[in-house]
Each structure stands twice: as structure tokens, then as C-alpha cells.
């Protein structure tokens, strides 16, 4: 079991702190967007609020993708 923990640490070190942070941020943004979309269909969020949130999600996601591409050169 200790060996599995060591290999996970090595993988995390290879990925880098920026990659781990970007992964967490992306997941949280997607969760917020999905939640807002569900609330839109339930009538709890106005279309204007959903549109604003969607534009913010798309814009920040584009930034994250550009940063990842720049870092890894893909």
C-alpha cells in the first residue's frame, strides 16, 4: 500500500502544481455552470444571469485552455 502512495506522489510531482490547480478550477467552474443550467430549467435563475455565467465560463475556460497549451506546447 505504501508503494501505491509513493507512485501517486511521483505522478502529482510530474504533473506540476499549475496543472493540479487548473484541474480543480476547471472542475469547479463546470459544476457551477451545470448547477446554473439546471436552475435555469427549473425557473430559479433568469436567462440573463445564465447568459452572464455562461459567457464567464466560456471565457475563463478559453484562458485555461490557452495556458495549458502554452505550458505543454500542444
Secondary structure, DSSP 8 states (H G I E B T S, - for coil): -HHHHHHHHHHHHHH-HHHHHHHHHHHHHHHHHHHHHHHHHHTSS-HHHHHHHHHHHHHHHHHHHHHHHHHHT-
